[in-house]
């Protein structure tokens, strides 16, 4: 490894997420992406994750002793997929004796989709106004994993509603009601629906009656850099999670658990 590749920083963190079809891994240093890999293909997450981590560390010139923390997406999302990243993060944190923080995958999706949308849609005017960000992950049967965030000036979004699984049609009705009851000075100038939008675009378009051109629906695959930036924010506050009790956030019972409760 050349001297040019080596890092003198004491702030490098590893970020990873497997809650969606994207296997996302990145090495971050004080908010900057040193190297990042995103692979699509949910069935290969368990096979590929450790080799991708090794590849990202090597490409970024980062030795394991230079990694000061791990940020991991804890869902909601794919049951099996989310467990893969959380298990890998906990194992590496224990092996390297470093702290770990769990990050909402929906929060990362909202932050990344919003940033991507603002850049690709070239929305420059009105950036100082209120923006609402609504991340979507398909949860089948007309349901979505979703939440509500707000931002202005392109800053990291703040949470308005918790992560939950919701029927998409009811969620749109709730958003319409919220728009109607929000004070004028707090109403959004733009509303961004980001993430796994294709299956739910028709329902999401119902918001256009109330928003017109202020509505932006942006297809977006989660990137590890946004898990990393949210993780760095927590580390900078001195926060960390207990690696033994850190678990995925499924937001609902698994089918097996539902069937068991039904039998009981």
C-alpha positions as CSV (number, residue, x, y, z in Angstrom):
1,X,0.0,0.0,0.0
2,X,1.5,3.3,-1.0
3,X,1.9,6.3,1.3
4,X,-0.5,8.2,-0.8
5,X,-3.2,5.7,-0.2
6,X,-2.6,5.5,3.6
7,X,-4.9,7.6,5.8
8,X,-3.6,9.9,8.6
9,X,-7.2,10.6,9.6
10,X,-8.5,9.3,12.9
11,X,-12.1,9.7,11.7
12,X,-12.7,6.9,9.2
13,X,-15.9,4.9,9.6
14,X,-17.3,2.0,7.7
15,X,-20.9,2.3,6.6
16,X,-23.1,-0.6,5.3
17,X,-26.7,-1.4,4.5
18,X,-28.4,-4.5,3.1
19,X,-32.1,-3.6,3.8
20,X,-32.9,-3.3,0.1
21,X,-31.8,-4.9,-3.1
22,X,-28.7,-2.7,-2.9
23,X,-25.7,-4.0,-1.0
24,X,-24.2,-0.7,-0.1
25,X,-20.8,-0.3,1.6
26,X,-18.6,2.8,2.0
27,X,-15.6,4.2,3.9
28,X,-16.2,7.8,5.1
29,X,-13.8,10.4,6.5
30,X,-15.3,13.5,8.1
31,X,-18.3,13.6,5.8
32,X,-16.3,12.7,2.6
33,X,-16.7,9.4,0.7
34,X,-13.3,7.8,0.3
35,X,-14.6,4.8,-1.5
36,X,-18.0,3.3,-2.1
37,X,-19.6,0.2,-3.7
38,X,-23.2,-0.5,-4.4
39,X,-24.3,-3.9,-5.8
40,X,-27.8,-4.8,-6.8
41,X,-29.0,-8.3,-6.1
42,X,-30.6,-9.1,-2.8
43,X,-29.9,-12.9,-3.0
44,X,-26.2,-12.4,-3.0
45,X,-25.9,-10.1,0.1
46,X,-24.9,-12.8,2.5
47,X,-22.3,-14.2,0.1
48,X,-20.8,-10.9,-1.0
49,X,-20.9,-8.5,2.0
50,X,-17.6,-9.4,3.7
51,X,-15.7,-9.5,0.4
52,X,-17.2,-6.1,-0.5
53,X,-16.1,-4.7,2.8
54,X,-12.6,-6.0,2.2
55,X,-12.6,-4.5,-1.3
56,X,-13.8,-1.1,-0.1
57,X,-11.2,-1.0,2.7
58,X,-8.4,-2.0,0.2
59,X,-9.5,0.5,-2.4
60,X,-9.7,3.3,0.1
61,X,-6.3,2.5,1.6
62,X,-7.8,1.9,5.0
63,X,-6.4,-0.6,7.4
64,X,-8.8,-2.1,9.9
65,X,-6.9,-0.3,12.7
66,X,-7.9,3.0,11.1
67,X,-11.6,2.3,11.2
68,X,-12.9,4.1,14.3
69,X,-16.6,3.1,14.1
70,X,-19.2,1.3,12.0
71,X,-22.6,2.7,10.9
72,X,-25.1,0.2,9.8
73,X,-28.6,0.4,8.4
74,X,-31.0,-1.4,10.7
75,X,-34.1,-1.3,8.5
76,X,-37.0,-1.4,8.0
77,X,-36.8,-3.3,4.8
78,X,-36.1,-6.9,3.8
79,X,-36.1,-9.2,6.9
80,X,-33.3,-11.4,5.7
81,X,-31.3,-8.6,4.1
82,X,-31.4,-6.3,7.1
83,X,-30.1,-9.0,9.4
84,X,-27.1,-9.6,7.1
85,X,-25.7,-6.1,7.5
86,X,-26.5,-5.9,11.2
87,X,-24.9,-9.2,11.9
88,X,-21.8,-8.3,9.9
89,X,-21.5,-4.9,11.6
90,X,-21.8,-6.4,15.1
91,X,-19.2,-9.1,14.2
92,X,-16.7,-6.6,12.8
93,X,-17.2,-4.1,15.7
94,X,-16.6,-6.9,18.2
95,X,-13.5,-8.2,16.3
96,X,-12.0,-4.7,15.8
97,X,-13.1,-3.5,19.2
98,X,-14.8,-0.3,17.9
99,X,-18.2,1.3,18.4
100,X,-21.2,0.7,16.2
101,X,-24.3,2.8,15.6
102,X,-27.6,1.7,14.0
103,X,-29.1,4.1,11.5
104,X,-32.7,4.0,10.1
105,X,-32.5,2.8,6.5
106,X,-35.5,4.9,5.7
107,X,-33.7,8.0,7.1
108,X,-30.7,7.2,4.9
109,X,-33.1,6.7,1.9
110,X,-34.8,10.0,2.6
111,X,-31.5,11.9,2.9
112,X,-30.0,10.3,-0.2
113,X,-33.1,10.5,-2.3
114,X,-33.6,14.2,-1.4
115,X,-30.0,15.0,-2.2
116,X,-30.1,13.1,-5.5
117,X,-33.5,14.7,-6.4
118,X,-32.4,18.2,-5.7
119,X,-29.3,17.7,-7.9
120,X,-31.0,15.9,-10.8
121,X,-34.1,18.1,-10.9
122,X,-31.9,21.2,-10.6
123,X,-34.1,22.8,-8.0
124,X,-32.0,25.8,-7.0
125,X,-34.6,28.4,-6.2
126,X,-36.6,27.8,-3.1
127,X,-33.9,25.8,-1.3
128,X,-34.3,28.0,1.7
129,X,-38.0,27.0,1.9
130,X,-39.5,24.0,3.6
131,X,-39.1,20.7,1.8
132,X,-40.9,17.5,2.8
133,X,-39.2,14.2,2.1
134,X,-41.1,10.9,2.0
135,X,-39.0,7.7,1.5
136,X,-40.7,4.6,0.2
137,X,-39.7,0.9,0.3
138,X,-42.2,-1.6,-1.1
139,X,-43.7,-3.9,1.5
140,X,-46.1,-5.7,-0.8
141,X,-49.9,-5.9,-0.8
142,X,-50.2,-2.2,-1.4
143,X,-48.0,-1.4,1.7
144,X,-44.9,0.6,2.0
145,X,-42.2,1.2,4.7
146,X,-42.2,4.9,5.0
147,X,-41.8,8.0,7.2
148,X,-41.9,11.8,6.8
149,X,-38.9,14.2,7.1
150,X,-38.4,17.9,6.5
151,X,-35.4,19.9,5.4
152,X,-34.3,23.3,4.1
153,X,-31.2,24.6,2.5
154,X,-30.2,21.1,1.5
155,X,-29.5,20.2,5.1
156,X,-29.8,16.7,6.7
157,X,-33.5,16.2,7.0
158,X,-35.3,16.2,10.4
159,X,-37.9,13.6,11.3
160,X,-41.6,14.5,11.4
161,X,-43.1,11.0,11.4
162,X,-41.6,7.7,12.6
163,X,-40.7,4.7,10.5
164,X,-43.7,2.5,9.9
165,X,-45.4,0.1,7.5
166,X,-48.5,1.8,6.0
167,X,-51.0,1.2,3.3
168,X,-49.9,3.5,0.5
169,X,-53.4,4.8,-0.2
170,X,-54.1,5.6,3.4
171,X,-50.7,7.2,3.7
172,X,-51.4,9.6,0.8
173,X,-54.7,10.5,2.5
174,X,-52.8,11.3,5.7
175,X,-50.4,13.5,3.9
176,X,-53.2,15.4,2.2
177,X,-54.8,16.0,5.6
178,X,-51.5,17.1,7.0
179,X,-51.0,19.5,4.2
180,X,-54.4,21.0,4.9
181,X,-53.8,21.5,8.6
182,X,-50.1,22.7,8.4
183,X,-49.8,26.5,9.1
184,X,-49.0,28.5,6.0
185,X,-45.4,29.4,7.1
186,X,-44.6,25.7,7.7
187,X,-46.1,24.3,4.5
188,X,-43.6,22.7,2.1
189,X,-42.5,24.5,-1.0
190,X,-41.5,21.1,-2.5
191,X,-42.5,17.5,-1.6
192,X,-40.1,14.7,-2.5
193,X,-41.3,11.1,-2.7
194,X,-38.1,9.0,-3.1
195,X,-36.9,5.5,-3.2
196,X,-38.9,2.4,-4.4
197,X,-41.5,4.5,-6.2
198,X,-42.3,2.6,-9.3
199,X,-45.0,0.3,-7.9
200,X,-46.7,3.2,-6.1
201,X,-46.3,6.1,-8.5
202,X,-50.0,6.1,-9.6
203,X,-51.1,6.5,-6.0
204,X,-48.4,9.0,-5.2
205,X,-49.5,11.1,-8.2
206,X,-52.8,11.8,-6.3
207,X,-50.8,14.4,-4.3
208,X,-50.2,16.4,-7.5
209,X,-53.8,17.7,-7.3
210,X,-52.7,19.5,-4.1
211,X,-49.1,20.2,-5.0
212,X,-48.8,20.7,-8.8
213,X,-45.2,21.1,-9.9
214,X,-44.1,21.1,-6.3
215,X,-44.3,17.3,-6.2
216,X,-41.2,15.4,-7.3
217,X,-41.3,11.6,-7.5
218,X,-37.7,10.3,-7.7
219,X,-36.6,6.6,-8.1
220,X,-33.5,6.1,-5.9
221,X,-31.4,3.2,-4.7
222,X,-30.0,3.6,-1.2
223,X,-26.3,4.5,-1.0
224,X,-24.0,3.7,1.9
225,X,-22.6,7.3,2.0
226,X,-25.8,8.6,3.6
227,X,-25.8,5.8,6.2
228,X,-22.2,7.0,6.9
229,X,-23.0,10.7,7.2
230,X,-25.9,10.0,9.6
231,X,-23.6,7.6,11.5
232,X,-20.9,10.3,11.7
233,X,-23.4,12.7,13.1
234,X,-24.2,10.3,15.9
235,X,-20.5,9.5,16.6
236,X,-19.8,13.2,16.8
237,X,-22.4,13.5,19.5
238,X,-20.6,10.8,21.4
239,X,-23.4,8.3,20.8
240,X,-23.0,4.6,20.2
241,X,-25.2,1.5,20.5
242,X,-24.6,-1.7,22.5
243,X,-23.4,-4.2,19.9
244,X,-25.0,-7.1,21.7
245,X,-28.5,-5.6,21.9
246,X,-28.5,-3.9,18.5
247,X,-31.2,-5.5,16.4
248,X,-32.9,-4.8,13.1
249,X,-36.1,-2.6,13.1
250,X,-38.7,-4.7,11.3
251,X,-41.6,-2.4,12.2
252,X,-44.0,-5.4,12.0
253,X,-44.2,-9.0,13.0
254,X,-42.8,-11.6,10.6
255,X,-45.3,-13.9,8.9
256,X,-44.1,-16.8,11.1
257,X,-44.7,-14.7,14.2
258,X,-48.1,-13.6,13.0
259,X,-49.1,-17.2,12.3
260,X,-47.9,-18.3,15.8
261,X,-49.9,-15.6,17.5
262,X,-52.9,-16.6,15.5
263,X,-52.6,-20.2,16.7
264,X,-52.2,-19.1,20.3
